[in-house]
């Protein structure tokens, strides 16, 4: 179950670009993929971006029984939680500025 979660997190989080170790390398180190499978997957790697064929990896993990149909469905339809940037706050109006100034004056008087 933990392996499946890690695979989902790595596959969905960002494009599979190898920075230090690719997902394929990590799965090989954990014994999920054999050397031959790694070589086969890396043959489909795009040279410039070092991206591997995600569909081939998913297919291989399905063959091994690590991913099931419902897992693949989740990969194909990720949650639609779009990050909407928060608009910048508008500068305070004249009334707000005056009120804050009044409150600061009252606070200073009470502390004196």
JOSULLIN-V872620 format. One line per field, one symbol per residue. ss: DSSP state (H for helix, E for strand, C for the rest). phi: phi as a letter, one per 30 degrees, with the letter a starting at -180 (. if undefined). psi: psi as a letter, one per 40 degrees, with the letter a starting at -180 (. if undefined). A space follows every 50 residues. Layout:
BEGIN
ss = ???
phi = ???
psi = ???
END
This chain:
BEGIN
ss = CHHHHHHHHHHHHCCCECCCCCHHHHHHHCCCCCHHHHHHHHHCCCCCCC ECCHHHHHHHHHHCCCCCHHHHHHHHCCCCCCCCCCCCCCCCCHHHHHHH HHHHHHHHHHHC
phi = .ddddddedddddaedcdccbdedddddddidcdddddddddddddddch dcddddddedddedidccedddddddbdeccddcdddddddddddddddd dddddddddddd
psi = dddddddddddddiighhcdhidddddddeediidddddddedehhddef hihddddddddddeedhiddddddddgihfghhhihiiiiiiiddddddd dddddddddde.
END
